[in-house]
Amino acid sequence: MEPRRSFHLARRSEALFSEGSPLNLPASVFAGISALGFLSFIIGIHNVNYDRADGVVKQVGFLWAANWTLVFMVFLPLFLASVSELVTSWKYEERSRLVSDGPDQGDHAWEHIIDASSYSFWAVFLICVLFAGLFQWIGVCLIPLIKGGGNYAIDWGSITIVQPEIVSVPVSVVFTGLAYLYMCLCFYLFFAGLILLYTVVDDLWKIGEASKNQTEMGLQHDLNKARFKVMRWVFRCTLLGILIATVMKLQSSYLTSGGRNIVTWLVSDLSSALYERADASNSFSYRMPTHYSSLLIAISTCFVFLYGAIRLGIGSQFQARLWKMSAAVALLLASYLLVDAFSGFSILLGVGVLLAMYGLIDPGFGRGRASELGNDQSVS
């Protein structure tokens, strides 16, 4: 008998997405950020104005931080719900219909596939907890709070450095520690979801390769429907991942800008482009680790989509829709990369966000020709 291991990180992570209701994981993430919001209100950093050295009064409250409120209240829960829907459907419905070994052996094979990804889950977990969580908290929050200063923009986590009457240093240390612990665990769930998306795509591709010698028309039709369904959910997750990265970069860029809050900053950029006004330049240069972490999220998300498009899209019957999905992803990625790169970037950003919203509702961008996928009305 094989020795029994005490903890299977890969299986436990997969179970979070595939067992129980698809709303359990998103609801947990939403509850966590709601609790942090209540704590920020209690200690008084939910709505804080900071007088910068150049005379600009900036809103740096926790509830105004878009990379916390929008990401963990809206986009990340939607991402986790989408991954849960796909993994659950693939594990319990689609895979057992496509494989020829029967549902029991198919489930057993799926467990072996998840076990084979154990190293990836552990690597992502250690990176998220140690680097995105512990080390980033020590470098960005703990050391500046204890020693003062630091070449980082002032936000809700470091407001006590310049305005100690609002919140004390020990309270800031505890609150930022809890916030960064919550953040690193949430981003582990995000990257675990990307691993599961990759695993589903790879598993479906291998099943399709193994069935090439079979001439059953029903099986090939089921494979085409499964490919289209998987790519629809991968596309949704890709849009949400890039939106998460975009919001993170927006908040980081806002802290170094001359805007009073993130909304007025975007409106000012839009009006400066429409009415050809010169936008006020910013003379402050801060270190922005969020730019790097958001880039990792965007690249990782687009890699999974590109892998799925190559594995499942080549030679398939939904290439026209796949091109539309790829164009939407490219536009949204371009709007992310060009955030705060020129005056009027908010116009491109608005177009990309509107297209992403439509893509989330209708990933296929309309039914189009009925002959693209045959009878695909049953594909959700």
C-alpha beads as a LAMMPS data file, in Angstrom:
LAMMPS data file: protein, C-alpha beads

380 atoms
379 bonds

1 atom types
1 bond types

-500.0 500.0 xlo xhi
-500.0 500.0 ylo yhi
-500.0 500.0 zlo zhi

Masses

1 110.0

Atoms # bond

1 1 1 0.000 0.000 0.000
2 1 1 1.156 3.528 -0.723
3 1 1 2.042 5.591 2.355
4 1 1 -0.741 7.975 3.286
5 1 1 0.216 11.612 3.043
6 1 1 -1.264 13.944 5.609
7 1 1 -2.035 16.857 3.323
8 1 1 -2.697 17.035 -0.420
9 1 1 -2.531 20.701 -1.366
10 1 1 -3.461 20.046 -4.997
11 1 1 -6.518 17.942 -4.136
12 1 1 -7.640 20.305 -1.379
13 1 1 -7.327 23.261 -3.720
14 1 1 -9.239 21.474 -6.467
15 1 1 -11.927 20.487 -3.967
16 1 1 -12.448 24.149 -3.063
17 1 1 -13.490 24.784 -6.657
18 1 1 -15.390 21.584 -7.449
19 1 1 -17.143 20.497 -4.245
20 1 1 -20.195 22.193 -2.836
21 1 1 -21.833 25.260 -4.300
22 1 1 -19.865 27.387 -6.814
23 1 1 -20.743 30.384 -4.624
24 1 1 -18.908 29.104 -1.518
25 1 1 -15.457 30.296 -2.545
26 1 1 -16.530 33.699 -3.971
27 1 1 -18.687 34.310 -0.897
28 1 1 -15.717 33.584 1.387
29 1 1 -13.531 36.077 -0.488
30 1 1 -16.292 38.689 -0.381
31 1 1 -16.799 38.101 3.346
32 1 1 -13.076 38.568 3.995
33 1 1 -12.835 41.939 2.266
34 1 1 -16.072 43.023 3.942
35 1 1 -14.548 42.237 7.335
36 1 1 -11.436 44.246 6.459
37 1 1 -13.652 47.127 5.370
38 1 1 -15.460 47.102 8.715
39 1 1 -12.114 47.027 10.558
40 1 1 -10.841 49.980 8.530
41 1 1 -13.997 51.882 9.474
42 1 1 -13.498 51.060 13.158
43 1 1 -9.870 52.200 13.280
44 1 1 -10.592 55.274 11.133
45 1 1 -8.676 54.709 7.889
46 1 1 -11.654 54.014 5.614
47 1 1 -11.787 57.640 4.412
48 1 1 -8.529 59.570 4.806
49 1 1 -7.274 62.710 3.072
50 1 1 -3.535 63.216 2.796
51 1 1 -1.865 66.581 2.101
52 1 1 1.055 65.794 -0.161
53 1 1 4.170 67.946 -0.264
54 1 1 3.147 69.536 -3.581
55 1 1 -0.150 70.755 -2.093
56 1 1 -2.381 68.087 -3.620
57 1 1 -4.942 66.634 -1.223
58 1 1 -5.243 62.920 -2.023
59 1 1 -7.864 60.430 -0.909
60 1 1 -6.008 57.377 0.445
61 1 1 -8.742 55.689 2.492
62 1 1 -9.059 51.892 2.457
63 1 1 -12.556 51.938 0.988
64 1 1 -11.293 54.200 -1.810
65 1 1 -8.526 51.767 -2.777
66 1 1 -9.837 50.205 -5.989
67 1 1 -7.263 47.412 -5.900
68 1 1 -8.934 46.190 -2.697
69 1 1 -12.615 47.005 -3.101
70 1 1 -13.174 46.319 -6.813
71 1 1 -10.755 43.407 -7.020
72 1 1 -11.839 41.432 -3.963
73 1 1 -15.510 42.428 -3.990
74 1 1 -16.269 42.122 -7.707
75 1 1 -13.683 40.748 -10.117
76 1 1 -11.990 38.045 -8.045
77 1 1 -15.289 36.512 -6.805
78 1 1 -16.541 36.435 -10.402
79 1 1 -13.278 34.811 -11.489
80 1 1 -13.486 32.140 -8.795
81 1 1 -17.155 31.470 -9.590
82 1 1 -16.300 31.034 -13.282
83 1 1 -13.466 28.623 -12.534
84 1 1 -15.700 26.656 -10.151
85 1 1 -18.417 26.394 -12.779
86 1 1 -15.996 25.091 -15.399
87 1 1 -14.124 22.644 -13.153
88 1 1 -17.332 21.248 -11.666
89 1 1 -18.922 20.805 -15.079
90 1 1 -15.793 19.193 -16.514
91 1 1 -15.185 16.869 -13.583
92 1 1 -18.709 15.558 -13.097
93 1 1 -20.353 15.914 -16.527
94 1 1 -18.215 16.591 -19.578
95 1 1 -15.276 14.302 -18.864
96 1 1 -17.330 11.249 -18.007
97 1 1 -19.262 11.682 -21.275
98 1 1 -16.130 11.930 -23.419
99 1 1 -13.853 9.262 -21.951
100 1 1 -14.568 5.620 -22.736
101 1 1 -13.539 4.163 -19.374
102 1 1 -16.766 5.025 -17.576
103 1 1 -17.465 7.617 -14.893
104 1 1 -15.648 5.867 -12.009
105 1 1 -12.376 5.325 -13.826
106 1 1 -12.699 8.779 -15.362
107 1 1 -12.905 10.382 -11.904
108 1 1 -9.946 8.326 -10.771
109 1 1 -7.932 9.517 -13.778
110 1 1 -8.869 13.130 -12.986
111 1 1 -7.461 12.709 -9.459
112 1 1 -4.183 11.469 -10.935
113 1 1 -4.070 14.504 -13.220
114 1 1 -4.537 16.812 -10.242
115 1 1 -1.851 14.936 -8.283
116 1 1 0.547 15.423 -11.185
117 1 1 0.146 19.200 -10.742
118 1 1 1.035 19.064 -7.045
119 1 1 4.413 20.749 -7.581
120 1 1 2.751 23.683 -9.382
121 1 1 0.266 24.206 -6.552
122 1 1 3.010 24.118 -3.907
123 1 1 5.262 26.474 -5.891
124 1 1 2.436 28.991 -6.336
125 1 1 1.450 28.686 -2.676
126 1 1 4.980 29.392 -1.427
127 1 1 5.461 32.320 -3.809
128 1 1 2.133 33.896 -2.855
129 1 1 2.569 33.443 0.902
130 1 1 6.286 34.257 1.182
131 1 1 6.873 36.871 -1.506
132 1 1 3.463 38.417 -2.271
133 1 1 2.471 38.214 1.391
134 1 1 5.211 38.117 4.028
135 1 1 8.191 39.735 2.303
136 1 1 6.108 42.409 0.572
137 1 1 4.387 43.274 3.861
138 1 1 7.749 43.572 5.630
139 1 1 9.273 45.734 2.900
140 1 1 6.291 47.925 2.023
141 1 1 4.525 48.247 5.380
142 1 1 6.398 46.961 8.436
143 1 1 9.821 48.560 7.941
144 1 1 8.454 51.985 6.835
145 1 1 5.995 51.975 9.764
146 1 1 8.710 51.183 12.306
147 1 1 11.565 53.268 10.885
148 1 1 9.517 55.887 9.027
149 1 1 9.968 57.104 5.479
150 1 1 10.458 54.761 2.547
151 1 1 10.247 55.441 -1.157
152 1 1 6.627 54.296 -1.435
153 1 1 3.523 56.375 -2.026
154 1 1 1.469 57.111 1.090
155 1 1 -1.723 55.059 1.300
156 1 1 -4.036 53.685 3.996
157 1 1 -1.324 51.324 5.228
158 1 1 1.309 54.013 5.792
159 1 1 -0.811 57.066 6.615
160 1 1 0.351 56.923 10.229
161 1 1 3.854 57.923 9.100
162 1 1 2.689 61.416 8.114
163 1 1 -0.488 61.677 10.238
164 1 1 0.052 59.670 13.435
165 1 1 -3.014 61.219 15.045
166 1 1 -5.295 59.166 12.763
167 1 1 -4.050 55.698 13.715
168 1 1 -1.171 54.405 15.830
169 1 1 1.753 52.388 14.515
170 1 1 0.856 49.120 16.355
171 1 1 -2.698 49.228 15.005
172 1 1 -1.399 49.855 11.469
173 1 1 1.037 46.957 11.786
174 1 1 -1.728 44.560 12.842
175 1 1 -4.236 45.738 10.242
176 1 1 -1.772 45.681 7.356
177 1 1 -0.603 42.225 8.466
178 1 1 -4.159 40.906 8.332
179 1 1 -4.774 42.604 4.986
180 1 1 -1.647 41.182 3.377
181 1 1 -2.369 37.710 4.766
182 1 1 -5.841 37.862 3.245
183 1 1 -4.417 39.180 -0.019
184 1 1 -1.774 36.465 -0.435
185 1 1 -4.304 33.696 0.236
186 1 1 -6.727 35.210 -2.265
187 1 1 -4.059 35.433 -4.929
188 1 1 -3.127 31.832 -4.269
189 1 1 -6.740 30.971 -5.071
190 1 1 -6.432 33.053 -8.241
191 1 1 -3.331 31.257 -9.491
192 1 1 -4.732 27.895 -8.387
193 1 1 -7.716 28.699 -10.586
194 1 1 -5.368 29.365 -13.515
195 1 1 -3.681 26.007 -12.924
196 1 1 -7.062 24.286 -12.986
197 1 1 -8.030 26.103 -16.199
198 1 1 -4.780 24.939 -17.789
199 1 1 -5.404 21.400 -16.528
200 1 1 -8.912 21.254 -17.994
201 1 1 -7.681 22.544 -21.368
202 1 1 -4.795 20.085 -21.429
203 1 1 -7.018 17.173 -20.400
204 1 1 -9.583 17.973 -23.095
205 1 1 -6.863 18.264 -25.721
206 1 1 -5.412 14.867 -24.776
207 1 1 -8.860 13.275 -24.934
208 1 1 -9.353 14.788 -28.383
209 1 1 -5.958 13.510 -29.554
210 1 1 -6.731 10.012 -28.284
211 1 1 -10.063 9.966 -30.143
212 1 1 -8.699 11.026 -33.533
213 1 1 -8.691 7.443 -34.794
214 1 1 -12.335 7.006 -33.803
215 1 1 -14.866 7.777 -36.511
216 1 1 -17.939 8.148 -34.313
217 1 1 -19.769 11.290 -35.368
218 1 1 -21.457 11.636 -32.004
219 1 1 -18.129 11.678 -30.145
220 1 1 -16.618 14.292 -32.446
221 1 1 -19.708 16.457 -32.061
222 1 1 -19.461 16.168 -28.260
223 1 1 -15.771 17.092 -28.432
224 1 1 -16.549 20.206 -30.482
225 1 1 -19.207 21.284 -28.026
226 1 1 -16.863 20.638 -25.087
227 1 1 -14.068 22.671 -26.724
228 1 1 -16.364 25.606 -27.322
229 1 1 -17.801 25.468 -23.811
230 1 1 -14.358 25.304 -22.178
231 1 1 -13.048 28.206 -24.252
232 1 1 -16.061 30.330 -23.330
233 1 1 -15.265 29.963 -19.636
234 1 1 -11.521 30.397 -20.188
235 1 1 -12.297 33.597 -22.082
236 1 1 -14.453 34.887 -19.220
237 1 1 -11.682 34.122 -16.719
238 1 1 -9.108 35.816 -18.944
239 1 1 -11.143 39.013 -19.119
240 1 1 -11.577 39.023 -15.339
241 1 1 -7.869 38.376 -14.782
242 1 1 -6.841 41.311 -16.981
243 1 1 -9.437 43.513 -15.275
244 1 1 -7.890 42.607 -11.918
245 1 1 -4.435 43.545 -13.194
246 1 1 -5.800 46.785 -14.681
247 1 1 -7.427 47.895 -11.435
248 1 1 -4.213 47.167 -9.525
249 1 1 -2.167 49.258 -11.940
250 1 1 -4.759 52.035 -11.913
251 1 1 -4.600 52.359 -8.137
252 1 1 -0.808 52.332 -8.123
253 1 1 -0.658 54.974 -10.856
254 1 1 -3.244 57.126 -9.094
255 1 1 -1.124 57.312 -5.928
256 1 1 1.691 58.914 -7.922
257 1 1 -0.607 61.228 -9.901
258 1 1 -1.973 64.678 -9.123
259 1 1 -5.607 63.592 -8.834
260 1 1 -7.593 64.097 -5.624
261 1 1 -9.172 60.659 -5.920
262 1 1 -9.147 57.922 -8.519
263 1 1 -12.487 58.948 -10.035
264 1 1 -11.570 62.612 -10.542
265 1 1 -8.164 61.526 -11.855
266 1 1 -9.772 59.420 -14.608
267 1 1 -12.308 62.130 -15.415
268 1 1 -9.529 64.708 -15.600
269 1 1 -7.546 62.517 -17.983
270 1 1 -10.629 62.040 -20.166
271 1 1 -11.380 65.765 -20.287
272 1 1 -7.750 66.621 -21.008
273 1 1 -7.911 64.445 -24.119
274 1 1 -11.340 65.597 -25.287
275 1 1 -10.713 69.319 -24.740
276 1 1 -6.971 69.213 -25.534
277 1 1 -5.913 70.468 -22.141
278 1 1 -2.456 69.791 -20.814
279 1 1 -2.622 67.379 -17.930
280 1 1 -0.667 68.326 -14.820
281 1 1 2.599 66.481 -14.741
282 1 1 3.683 64.597 -11.683
283 1 1 7.125 65.243 -10.239
284 1 1 7.042 62.449 -7.679
285 1 1 8.836 59.189 -8.349
286 1 1 7.813 56.269 -6.143
287 1 1 8.606 52.595 -6.130
288 1 1 5.490 50.741 -7.258
289 1 1 5.615 46.964 -6.598
290 1 1 1.962 46.679 -7.611
291 1 1 2.989 47.355 -11.216
292 1 1 5.117 44.203 -11.174
293 1 1 2.550 41.990 -9.481
294 1 1 -0.210 43.170 -11.822
295 1 1 2.022 42.370 -14.802
296 1 1 2.510 38.825 -13.492
297 1 1 -1.255 38.414 -13.215
298 1 1 -1.877 39.721 -16.731
299 1 1 0.853 37.569 -18.314
300 1 1 -0.232 34.406 -16.484
301 1 1 -3.870 34.918 -17.431
302 1 1 -3.107 35.564 -21.092
303 1 1 -0.819 32.524 -21.213
304 1 1 -3.672 30.222 -20.184
305 1 1 -5.954 31.766 -22.814
306 1 1 -3.265 31.477 -25.504
307 1 1 -2.631 27.843 -24.559
308 1 1 -6.333 27.073 -24.775
309 1 1 -6.699 28.871 -28.109
310 1 1 -3.810 26.888 -29.598
311 1 1 -4.773 23.499 -28.183
312 1 1 -8.528 23.694 -28.697
313 1 1 -8.972 26.285 -31.439
314 1 1 -6.748 25.030 -34.255
315 1 1 -8.789 22.963 -36.669
316 1 1 -12.011 23.513 -34.722
317 1 1 -15.310 24.779 -36.026
318 1 1 -15.474 27.967 -33.931
319 1 1 -12.376 29.778 -35.201
320 1 1 -14.371 32.892 -36.154
321 1 1 -15.608 33.322 -32.600
322 1 1 -12.166 32.509 -31.261
323 1 1 -10.734 35.371 -33.306
324 1 1 -13.293 37.720 -31.745
325 1 1 -12.329 36.510 -28.277
326 1 1 -8.628 36.993 -29.079
327 1 1 -9.243 40.525 -30.358
328 1 1 -11.137 41.426 -27.176
329 1 1 -8.324 40.045 -25.016
330 1 1 -5.711 41.929 -27.052
331 1 1 -7.602 45.231 -26.739
332 1 1 -8.087 44.834 -22.999
333 1 1 -4.428 43.886 -22.550
334 1 1 -3.356 46.940 -24.536
335 1 1 -5.522 49.182 -22.354
336 1 1 -3.830 47.665 -19.286
337 1 1 -0.318 48.190 -20.623
338 1 1 -1.062 51.814 -21.605
339 1 1 -2.531 52.905 -18.263
340 1 1 -1.100 56.354 -17.459
341 1 1 1.185 56.101 -20.496
342 1 1 -0.281 59.131 -22.310
343 1 1 -2.920 61.785 -21.883
344 1 1 -6.284 60.282 -22.722
345 1 1 -5.483 56.674 -21.846
346 1 1 -8.863 56.510 -20.094
347 1 1 -10.627 56.506 -23.495
348 1 1 -8.903 53.289 -24.540
349 1 1 -9.460 51.921 -21.057
350 1 1 -13.189 52.679 -21.219
351 1 1 -13.546 50.963 -24.591
352 1 1 -11.687 47.912 -23.312
353 1 1 -13.785 47.693 -20.148
354 1 1 -17.066 48.018 -22.085
355 1 1 -15.966 45.285 -24.477
356 1 1 -14.962 43.108 -21.532
357 1 1 -18.366 43.590 -19.905
358 1 1 -20.074 42.494 -23.101
359 1 1 -17.697 39.539 -23.410
360 1 1 -18.552 38.381 -19.905
361 1 1 -22.241 38.354 -20.771
362 1 1 -21.886 36.882 -24.261
363 1 1 -18.464 35.216 -24.722
364 1 1 -19.399 33.991 -28.194
365 1 1 -20.149 37.563 -29.382
366 1 1 -23.451 36.545 -30.937
367 1 1 -24.634 33.331 -32.480
368 1 1 -23.364 34.161 -35.938
369 1 1 -23.742 31.420 -38.532
370 1 1 -25.491 28.317 -37.319
371 1 1 -23.034 26.174 -39.278
372 1 1 -20.047 27.252 -37.199
373 1 1 -20.658 24.663 -34.564
374 1 1 -23.703 22.806 -35.693
375 1 1 -26.335 22.517 -33.031
376 1 1 -24.488 24.534 -30.354
377 1 1 -27.598 26.060 -28.822
378 1 1 -27.223 23.593 -25.971
379 1 1 -23.777 24.913 -25.066
380 1 1 -24.016 27.261 -22.119

Bonds

1 1 1 2
2 1 2 3
3 1 3 4
4 1 4 5
5 1 5 6
6 1 6 7
7 1 7 8
8 1 8 9
9 1 9 10
10 1 10 11
11 1 11 12
12 1 12 13
13 1 13 14
14 1 14 15
15 1 15 16
16 1 16 17
17 1 17 18
18 1 18 19
19 1 19 20
20 1 20 21
21 1 21 22
22 1 22 23
23 1 23 24
24 1 24 25
25 1 25 26
26 1 26 27
27 1 27 28
28 1 28 29
29 1 29 30
30 1 30 31
31 1 31 32
32 1 32 33
33 1 33 34
34 1 34 35
35 1 35 36
36 1 36 37
37 1 37 38
38 1 38 39
39 1 39 40
40 1 40 41
41 1 41 42
42 1 42 43
43 1 43 44
44 1 44 45
45 1 45 46
46 1 46 47
47 1 47 48
48 1 48 49
49 1 49 50
50 1 50 51
51 1 51 52
52 1 52 53
53 1 53 54
54 1 54 55
55 1 55 56
56 1 56 57
57 1 57 58
58 1 58 59
59 1 59 60
60 1 60 61
61 1 61 62
62 1 62 63
63 1 63 64
64 1 64 65
65 1 65 66
66 1 66 67
67 1 67 68
68 1 68 69
69 1 69 70
70 1 70 71
71 1 71 72
72 1 72 73
73 1 73 74
74 1 74 75
75 1 75 76
76 1 76 77
77 1 77 78
78 1 78 79
79 1 79 80
80 1 80 81
81 1 81 82
82 1 82 83
83 1 83 84
84 1 84 85
85 1 85 86
86 1 86 87
87 1 87 88
88 1 88 89
89 1 89 90
90 1 90 91
91 1 91 92
92 1 92 93
93 1 93 94
94 1 94 95
95 1 95 96
96 1 96 97
97 1 97 98
98 1 98 99
99 1 99 100
100 1 100 101
101 1 101 102
102 1 102 103
103 1 103 104
104 1 104 105
105 1 105 106
106 1 106 107
107 1 107 108
108 1 108 109
109 1 109 110
110 1 110 111
111 1 111 112
112 1 112 113
113 1 113 114
114 1 114 115
115 1 115 116
116 1 116 117
117 1 117 118
118 1 118 119
119 1 119 120
120 1 120 121
121 1 121 122
122 1 122 123
123 1 123 124
124 1 124 125
125 1 125 126
126 1 126 127
127 1 127 128
128 1 128 129
129 1 129 130
130 1 130 131
131 1 131 132
132 1 132 133
133 1 133 134
134 1 134 135
135 1 135 136
136 1 136 137
137 1 137 138
138 1 138 139
139 1 139 140
140 1 140 141
141 1 141 142
142 1 142 143
143 1 143 144
144 1 144 145
145 1 145 146
146 1 146 147
147 1 147 148
148 1 148 149
149 1 149 150
150 1 150 151
151 1 151 152
152 1 152 153
153 1 153 154
154 1 154 155
155 1 155 156
156 1 156 157
157 1 157 158
158 1 158 159
159 1 159 160
160 1 160 161
161 1 161 162
162 1 162 163
163 1 163 164
164 1 164 165
165 1 165 166
166 1 166 167
167 1 167 168
168 1 168 169
169 1 169 170
170 1 170 171
171 1 171 172
172 1 172 173
173 1 173 174
174 1 174 175
175 1 175 176
176 1 176 177
177 1 177 178
178 1 178 179
179 1 179 180
180 1 180 181
181 1 181 182
182 1 182 183
183 1 183 184
184 1 184 185
185 1 185 186
186 1 186 187
187 1 187 188
188 1 188 189
189 1 189 190
190 1 190 191
191 1 191 192
192 1 192 193
193 1 193 194
194 1 194 195
195 1 195 196
196 1 196 197
197 1 197 198
198 1 198 199
199 1 199 200
200 1 200 201
201 1 201 202
202 1 202 203
203 1 203 204
204 1 204 205
205 1 205 206
206 1 206 207
207 1 207 208
208 1 208 209
209 1 209 210
210 1 210 211
211 1 211 212
212 1 212 213
213 1 213 214
214 1 214 215
215 1 215 216
216 1 216 217
217 1 217 218
218 1 218 219
219 1 219 220
220 1 220 221
221 1 221 222
222 1 222 223
223 1 223 224
224 1 224 225
225 1 225 226
226 1 226 227
227 1 227 228
228 1 228 229
229 1 229 230
230 1 230 231
231 1 231 232
232 1 232 233
233 1 233 234
234 1 234 235
235 1 235 236
236 1 236 237
237 1 237 238
238 1 238 239
239 1 239 240
240 1 240 241
241 1 241 242
242 1 242 243
243 1 243 244
244 1 244 245
245 1 245 246
246 1 246 247
247 1 247 248
248 1 248 249
249 1 249 250
250 1 250 251
251 1 251 252
252 1 252 253
253 1 253 254
254 1 254 255
255 1 255 256
256 1 256 257
257 1 257 258
258 1 258 259
259 1 259 260
260 1 260 261
261 1 261 262
262 1 262 263
263 1 263 264
264 1 264 265
265 1 265 266
266 1 266 267
267 1 267 268
268 1 268 269
269 1 269 270
270 1 270 271
271 1 271 272
272 1 272 273
273 1 273 274
274 1 274 275
275 1 275 276
276 1 276 277
277 1 277 278
278 1 278 279
279 1 279 280
280 1 280 281
281 1 281 282
282 1 282 283
283 1 283 284
284 1 284 285
285 1 285 286
286 1 286 287
287 1 287 288
288 1 288 289
289 1 289 290
290 1 290 291
291 1 291 292
292 1 292 293
293 1 293 294
294 1 294 295
295 1 295 296
296 1 296 297
297 1 297 298
298 1 298 299
299 1 299 300
300 1 300 301
301 1 301 302
302 1 302 303
303 1 303 304
304 1 304 305
305 1 305 306
306 1 306 307
307 1 307 308
308 1 308 309
309 1 309 310
310 1 310 311
311 1 311 312
312 1 312 313
313 1 313 314
314 1 314 315
315 1 315 316
316 1 316 317
317 1 317 318
318 1 318 319
319 1 319 320
320 1 320 321
321 1 321 322
322 1 322 323
323 1 323 324
324 1 324 325
325 1 325 326
326 1 326 327
327 1 327 328
328 1 328 329
329 1 329 330
330 1 330 331
331 1 331 332
332 1 332 333
333 1 333 334
334 1 334 335
335 1 335 336
336 1 336 337
337 1 337 338
338 1 338 339
339 1 339 340
340 1 340 341
341 1 341 342
342 1 342 343
343 1 343 344
344 1 344 345
345 1 345 346
346 1 346 347
347 1 347 348
348 1 348 349
349 1 349 350
350 1 350 351
351 1 351 352
352 1 352 353
353 1 353 354
354 1 354 355
355 1 355 356
356 1 356 357
357 1 357 358
358 1 358 359
359 1 359 360
360 1 360 361
361 1 361 362
362 1 362 363
363 1 363 364
364 1 364 365
365 1 365 366
366 1 366 367
367 1 367 368
368 1 368 369
369 1 369 370
370 1 370 371
371 1 371 372
372 1 372 373
373 1 373 374
374 1 374 375
375 1 375 376
376 1 376 377
377 1 377 378
378 1 378 379
379 1 379 380
